[in-house]
């Protein structure tokens, strides 16, 4: 059986929100922008993907 995937969206506040959660839960914060994924469906400096912690994958 496939486990559910948690997907969290922080429109406009992803950088601050994910930084806060990284402080709380620990781990390395790696943020990737729309530009880094060659996406054009949003602002190029917006966060497209956030951190991956043990058992948790945070997508934006």
Secondary structure, 3 states (H helix, E strand, C coil): CCCCCCCCCCCCCHHHHHHHHHHHHCCCCCCEECHHHCCCCCCCCCEEEEEEECCEEEEC
